[in-house]
Amino acid sequence: MAETVNIHAAKTQFSKLLKRVAQGEEFVIANHGKPVARLSPEISGKRVPGRFADTPPIPDAVFFGPLDEDEQALWEKHVEPRK
């Protein structure tokens, strides 16, 4: 489980936190007790072609099939453009 650290402690101990993150630890940075960010180790791995070769393909009927009502509503939701 990730350790929670407040913003002030994260700022003043950032180098120490990064050393611990490099060893595999993970931290949640909180503002007034509310989580706002996660500090975790970088996941770097080589891509392996054919890694999912044993996985059966998704049938066209499922992939191109209709969305359920909730998903359709999310796609049709109007969002104002950013200014």
N, C-alpha and C positions, 0 to 999 in steps of 0.2 A: 504494500500500500504506500502511496506517495505521502511524503511528509509535507505539511503545510507550513509555508513561510510567509510572513507579512512583507509588504513592499519595502519597508525601510530596511529590514534585515536582509532582504534579497539584494538591495543596492549596496549595502555596506559590506556584505560577505559574498559578493558575486564570484570572485575568483575561487573561493573555497567551495562554493556550491558547484561551480563548473568542474572542479577536480573530482568531487563526489559523483557528479553526473557521468563523468568519463569512466568511472568505476561501475556504472550501471544503476545508480540511484536515480530516483525521480522525485520532483518537487512540484507542489501546487503553490502558486503565488497568489496571495489573497489581499484584497483591499477591504479593510474594516470587516474582516472575517468572511467575506464573500470571494470565492475562487474567481480569478480573472484570467489566469494563464497557467500553462504547464511547462515545466522545464524538464526535458527528458533526453536520453541519449539519442544521437543520430542513428538512424537505421540505415546502414549502408551495406548493401549486398550486391553481388553481381547478378545481373539478370541471367536467367537460365532458360534459353530457348527450349521449347517443348516441355516445360515443367508441368503443364496441365494436359499433356497429350492423352493421359488415361481418363480424363474427365469427359463424359459424354457431352456432345453439343446440345445447346438449348434448341428445342424444336421450334420451327418457324411459327407454328400456331401459338406458342407461348410468347416468343420474342416479339412477334408482330401483332399479337392479339389485342383486344380492347383493354383499356385500363378500367380498374374498378372506379366507382363513383368518387371516392375520396381523392384518389390520385388525379382523376380527370379535373376535379375542382381545383386542385393545386396548380395544374398546368394552365387552367383558364383564369386564374386569379390575376387581376390587373395590378401591376406594380408601377408606380410612378418612376420615371427615369431620374437618375441623380443629376444634380445641377452643379 
